Amino acid sequence: MTPVELSRTVLRAVRRAVDEGELSVVVPVRAVVTPPGPGGCGDYATNIALQLARSAGRPARQVAEILRPHLTRSEGVADVAITGPGFLNIRLGGGAGASLVREIQRRRDAYGHGDILAGQIVPLRIPYDIRAEVIADTLVRIVATQGGRAEVHHIHIHPSRAEPAGTEFSRAEPADTDLSQAKTAGNDPSHAEPPRTKAPQADPPRPDRLHRLHPQTTTLRPTPAPEDPTPLGPDAARWALLHPAAHDRPRISADHLLQRESNPLFRVRYAHARTRALTRNAAALGCTGDPGDVPEDVPGGDELVGVLAGYPAVLTQAALHRAPDRLARHLVTTADALLAFQHTVLPLGDEKPSAAHRARLALAEAAGTVLAGGLSLLGISAPDYL
């Protein structure tokens, strides 16, 4: 069961509770399903009970107790536990890892894409600053993964009205702000002014579209880089500007070029290259990847499945919070999980390739797909050899 399928399962459980008169709520459009946080357990967790508590007029934990038996009876769910104030922690039955890998194989670079911003225009206001340019350029792609379209506007901010570093949301543009024509950020971080794009032609207003015609404007004011990052080269420069949170000062140094474990960018790109090497080496042994469940006792298997399953939620949050650093950090976590798992993939010594090896290879290849897709969204290359 993939996270998308589990989200539908959670909504069906809510609908059954409503139909049987146990809850009096409006069934939400979507249920957020993510890997369990600290104190959680199982394969996935959802905060649906906390989301419904107010409208149900009950404590969140009581709502969770109502939903628990409906979830437990769902196909593919082995067990459900309640933790904290009302989080539902779900342990899946057999086939969860294999189903996730098949989903990644089917969707390829589109894995993790959603429609939470479908049809929405997201205006981004940025100053003339190289870090703001790179973040905005990346957000154009990340917002598109969720069905939205980001438009970049350059602004001149008076020194006396300087805004704090970070990301700020507002409903309307200040009257004295000098907005340039809408722009779409370029791929080269050295470009001070990206190419202009034509403003979209809006349809005549309709009541059901008013919220889309007046979208929430985001002002991006990241802490500027202390020096010009372009001597690092396009990939390392972008990583140096994107990996820290917007309010943190980026570190511009040659450390981003080192091929060492201490360099997060190197670990991410090296992990991707390792997945490609595993495919090549497996082919030499006559072995190809075939989705299957990886036993719990295989080092790193559960961790890798968990971070791959959490990728769609990370993309959604990066788009909603205008925070590409969330994606960059998740790629580091994914790379570390893959590097811990890679040693179990291929047969050792005289061992012959088996179904277990094919399942592990398919999982590693799925990780490579996610790493390549995430790096592409950041505007960074993912070489097959490193």
VOGU-3710 file (C-alpha; in Angstrom, 3 decimals, decimal comma):
1> mtpvelsrtv> 0,000/0,000/0,000  1,464/3,356/-1,039  1,050/6,563/1,012  -1,560/7,777/-1,490  -3,554/4,547/-1,149  -3,257/4,672/2,643  -4,515/8,260/2,643  -7,624/7,065/0,791  -7,977/4,216/3,290  -7,931/6,709/6,181
11> lravrravde> -10,632/8,797/4,486  -12,763/5,693/3,941  -12,463/4,923/7,665  -13,682/8,454/8,477  -16,563/8,051/6,042  -17,607/4,738/7,630  -17,546/6,315/11,107  -19,757/9,151/9,824  -22,155/6,780/8,054  -22,539/4,705/11,218
21> gelsvvvpvr> -23,297/7,802/13,296  -20,144/7,622/15,423  -18,840/10,976/14,186  -20,653/14,076/12,976  -18,092/15,763/10,741  -17,539/16,700/7,122  -15,206/14,144/5,571  -12,075/16,072/4,557  -10,723/16,089/1,025  -7,396/14,591/2,004
31> avvtppgpgg> -5,642/12,908/4,922  -1,960/13,537/5,547  0,024/10,313/5,975  3,721/10,461/6,885  6,367/8,265/8,502  5,947/8,275/12,312  7,652/11,055/14,227  9,463/10,808/17,577  7,459/8,610/19,943  5,528/7,047/17,077
41> cgdyatnial> 5,554/3,490/15,819  4,557/1,410/12,813  5,025/2,271/9,143  2,964/5,461/8,847  1,150/7,966/11,034  -1,734/10,374/10,454  -3,046/13,356/12,423  -6,578/12,997/11,045  -8,045/12,689/14,556  -6,506/15,995/15,623
51> qlarsagrpa> -7,769/17,544/12,390  -11,358/16,438/13,081  -11,478/16,941/16,856  -12,872/20,479/16,898  -15,624/19,902/14,339  -16,509/16,583/16,040  -16,755/18,284/19,444  -14,623/15,539/21,008  -11,044/15,199/22,262  -8,666/14,124/19,516
61> rqvaeilrph> -7,774/10,902/21,330  -11,453/9,955/21,510  -11,807/10,568/17,768  -8,767/8,351/17,241  -10,369/5,584/19,322  -13,466/5,771/17,087  -11,430/5,587/13,885  -9,047/2,876/15,062  -11,323/-0,177/14,541  -12,390/1,062/11,106
71> ltrsegvadv> -8,751/1,372/10,084  -7,793/-1,975/11,607  -10,438/-3,730/9,501  -9,113/-2,144/6,298  -7,361/-4,364/3,792  -3,592/-4,140/3,981  -3,550/-2,751/7,546  -2,057/-5,085/10,143  -2,350/-2,954/13,276  -3,171/0,576/14,463
81> aitgpgflni> -1,812/2,201/17,627  -2,669/5,574/19,174  0,154/7,747/20,508  0,457/11,250/21,925  -2,627/13,456/21,820  -4,298/11,313/19,153  -1,922/10,291/16,375  -2,924/7,080/14,589  0,155/4,939/13,930  -0,440/2,349/11,225
91> rlgggagasl> 1,490/-0,852/10,646  0,872/-2,331/7,222  0,603/-5,969/6,286  2,868/-7,692/3,777  3,528/-5,976/0,483  3,935/-2,376/1,703  7,526/-1,959/0,540  6,914/-3,717/-2,761  3,864/-1,560/-3,457  5,854/1,606/-2,762
101> vreiqrrrda> 8,628/0,541/-5,135  6,093/-0,253/-7,871  4,566/3,196/-7,405  7,978/4,856/-7,823  8,737/2,696/-10,864  5,418/3,639/-12,429  5,585/7,384/-11,808  9,355/7,859/-12,120  10,179/11,586/-11,837  6,526/12,369/-11,153
111> yghgdilagq> 6,566/10,380/-7,902  5,550/12,662/-5,057  3,749/15,138/-7,297  0,277/16,159/-6,142  -2,528/18,621/-6,782  -2,856/20,552/-3,536  -2,082/23,794/-5,441  -3,930/22,805/-8,616  -4,932/25,838/-10,688  -3,387/28,320/-8,249
121> ivplripydi> -0,990/31,113/-9,134  1,639/31,704/-6,450  3,205/35,190/-6,621  6,734/35,361/-5,217  8,251/38,749/-4,353  12,032/38,796/-4,198  14,771/41,427/-3,980  17,599/41,641/-6,502  19,808/39,164/-4,663  21,467/36,006/-5,978
131> raeviadtlv> 20,243/33,760/-3,155  16,677/34,999/-3,506  16,928/34,392/-7,258  18,051/30,777/-6,794  15,411/30,016/-4,150  12,668/31,507/-6,315  13,854/29,595/-9,382  13,708/26,354/-7,384  10,271/27,166/-5,981  8,922/27,611/-9,517
141> rivatqggra> 9,624/23,906/-10,085  8,562/22,715/-6,619  5,242/24,575/-6,765  4,633/23,037/-10,205  4,909/19,542/-8,675  1,799/20,376/-6,649  -0,171/21,678/-9,617  0,470/25,390/-9,045  2,278/28,053/-11,039  4,742/30,372/-9,339
151> evhhihihps> 5,324/33,865/-10,717  8,432/35,767/-9,650  8,272/39,542/-9,147  11,332/41,622/-8,371  10,965/44,368/-5,794  12,899/47,392/-4,621  12,693/47,618/-0,854  13,481/50,901/0,819  16,257/50,558/3,421  14,007/52,131/6,050
161> raepagtefs> 11,407/49,419/5,412  13,691/46,418/5,300  11,886/43,196/6,102  13,339/40,422/8,258  15,092/37,545/6,534  13,009/34,509/5,746  9,617/33,979/4,157  6,630/36,236/4,700  3,054/35,751/3,487  0,670/38,588/2,688
171> raepadtdls> -2,656/39,014/0,929  -1,978/42,259/-0,904  0,993/44,117/-2,347  2,009/47,339/-0,519  1,040/50,399/-2,519  4,556/51,912/-2,407  6,408/48,752/-3,471  7,987/48,908/-6,908  7,078/45,642/-8,597  8,708/44,728/-11,855
181> qaktagndps> 6,996/42,758/-14,564  6,375/39,090/-13,632  9,482/36,964/-14,167  10,379/33,314/-14,121  13,698/32,535/-12,466  16,494/31,149/-14,658  18,560/28,026/-14,085  21,939/29,724/-13,758  22,459/31,196/-10,271  24,805/33,796/-11,739
191> haepprtkap> 21,951/35,474/-13,586  21,130/38,675/-11,783  17,890/39,178/-13,719  16,018/36,137/-15,091  14,233/36,318/-18,445  10,863/37,990/-18,557  7,672/36,051/-19,134  4,310/37,220/-20,340  1,683/37,793/-17,651  -1,052/35,114/-17,692
201> qadpprpdrl> -4,449/35,910/-19,138  -7,013/35,374/-16,400  -10,491/34,035/-17,124  -13,495/36,177/-16,194  -14,037/36,000/-12,421  -16,410/33,344/-11,127  -17,467/32,945/-7,475  -15,806/29,521/-7,207  -12,504/30,936/-8,444  -12,184/34,150/-6,458
211> hrlhpqtttl> -9,707/32,577/-4,034  -7,486/31,659/-6,958  -7,611/35,118/-8,505  -6,359/36,645/-5,245  -3,664/34,191/-4,153  -1,498/34,616/-1,111  1,626/36,581/-2,017  4,951/35,417/-0,612  7,841/37,768/0,060  11,150/35,911/0,046
221> rptpapedpt> 13,874/37,701/1,975  16,541/35,036/2,629  19,714/35,974/4,472  22,122/36,999/1,679  25,247/35,009/0,926  28,353/36,596/2,493  30,153/36,426/-0,851  29,641/35,485/-4,492  29,005/31,694/-4,705  29,439/31,360/-8,472
231> plgpdaarwa> 33,164/30,353/-8,304  31,961/27,078/-6,729  30,311/26,097/-10,015  26,561/25,831/-10,683  25,818/22,671/-8,670  27,782/23,471/-5,519  26,680/27,119/-5,641  23,012/26,193/-5,765  23,419/23,672/-2,948  25,236/26,222/-0,783
241> llhpaahdrp> 22,330/28,640/-1,206  19,460/26,140/-0,949  20,485/23,693/1,779  20,370/26,155/4,734  16,993/27,476/5,878  16,176/30,935/4,520  16,931/32,647/7,850  20,365/30,974/8,142  23,451/32,522/6,609  24,767/30,268/3,815
251> risadhllqr> 28,354/29,061/4,029  30,297/29,786/0,851  33,446/27,683/0,893  35,339/25,048/-1,074  34,029/22,426/1,385  31,037/22,056/-0,940  33,430/20,696/-3,594  35,079/18,051/-1,426  34,371/14,428/-2,265  34,156/13,418/1,364
261> esnplfrvry> 31,508/12,035/3,664  31,429/15,343/5,542  30,019/17,069/2,440  26,194/16,553/2,262  26,068/17,400/-1,458  28,702/14,771/-2,200  26,779/12,153/-0,166  23,566/12,822/-2,098  25,205/12,677/-5,524  27,392/9,722/-4,547
271> ahartraltr> 24,345/7,800/-3,282  22,635/8,373/-6,621  25,734/7,204/-8,502  25,879/4,102/-6,277  22,330/3,122/-7,291  23,367/3,305/-10,945  26,498/1,233/-10,215  24,387/-1,406/-8,440  22,180/-1,696/-11,531  25,209/-2,107/-13,792
281> naaalgctgd> 26,872/-4,661/-11,520  23,640/-6,612/-11,103  23,200/-6,753/-14,885  26,653/-8,326/-15,156  25,372/-11,059/-12,826  22,193/-11,493/-14,860  20,088/-9,925/-12,097  17,407/-7,256/-12,495  15,298/-5,473/-9,919  11,894/-6,925/-9,054
291> pgdvpedvpg> 9,770/-5,256/-6,336  9,334/-7,360/-3,240  9,296/-7,003/0,525  12,660/-6,520/2,227  12,793/-8,370/5,588  12,980/-6,240/8,721  16,338/-7,717/9,684  18,058/-6,360/6,555  20,181/-3,390/7,747  18,773/-0,088/6,562
301> gdelvgvlag> 15,796/-1,559/4,696  13,034/-0,149/6,907  14,732/3,242/7,106  15,035/3,476/3,331  11,403/2,504/2,763  10,362/5,100/5,336  12,227/8,033/3,784  11,028/7,122/0,277  7,458/6,972/1,557  7,899/10,386/3,178
311> ypavltqaal> 9,114/12,094/-0,003  5,642/13,182/-1,251  4,865/14,884/2,066  8,207/16,694/1,984  7,515/17,994/-1,529  4,080/19,205/-0,416  5,485/21,008/2,621  8,324/22,536/0,601  5,742/23,959/-1,815  3,293/25,191/0,840
321> hrapdrlarh> 5,956/26,758/3,073  8,079/28,007/0,146  11,022/26,144/1,696  13,267/24,259/-0,751  15,685/23,583/2,124  13,222/20,928/3,351  13,708/19,019/0,123  17,496/19,379/0,273  17,635/18,028/3,821  15,348/15,110/2,952
331> lvttadalla> 17,636/14,163/0,088  20,521/13,966/2,559  18,440/11,665/4,777  17,551/9,516/1,766  21,190/9,316/0,692  22,332/8,254/4,159  19,659/5,532/4,281  20,685/4,236/0,840  24,389/4,204/1,706  23,645/2,166/4,844
341> fqhtvlplgd> 21,522/-0,276/2,806  23,607/-0,654/-0,374  25,906/-3,370/1,024  23,002/-5,835/1,234  21,911/-5,545/-2,401  24,255/-7,759/-4,430  25,240/-11,384/-3,770  28,501/-11,945/-1,904  31,148/-14,481/-2,852  29,682/-17,596/-4,479
351> ekpsaahrar> 26,141/-16,596/-3,557  23,671/-16,732/-6,457  21,189/-13,898/-7,168  17,859/-14,632/-5,518  14,423/-13,052/-5,242  15,657/-11,285/-2,100  18,508/-9,673/-4,040  16,124/-8,592/-6,819  13,794/-6,987/-4,254  16,676/-5,101/-2,633
361> lalaeaagtv> 17,942/-3,965/-6,021  14,493/-2,641/-6,935  14,378/-0,703/-3,648  17,837/0,781/-4,271  16,843/1,761/-7,812  13,713/3,436/-6,448  15,941/5,456/-4,119  18,030/6,479/-7,127  14,891/7,685/-8,899  13,887/9,833/-5,910
371> lagglsllgi> 17,401/11,254/-5,492  17,631/12,153/-9,191  14,160/13,724/-9,180  14,863/15,759/-6,055  18,211/17,018/-7,335  16,552/17,996/-10,619  13,999/20,093/-8,727  16,867/21,853/-6,980  18,496/22,511/-10,366  21,467/20,255/-9,535
381> sapdyl> 22,814/17,500/-11,782  22,751/13,813/-10,779  25,671/12,091/-12,557  25,670/8,316/-13,047  29,412/8,206/-12,358  31,133/10,083/-9,554
//
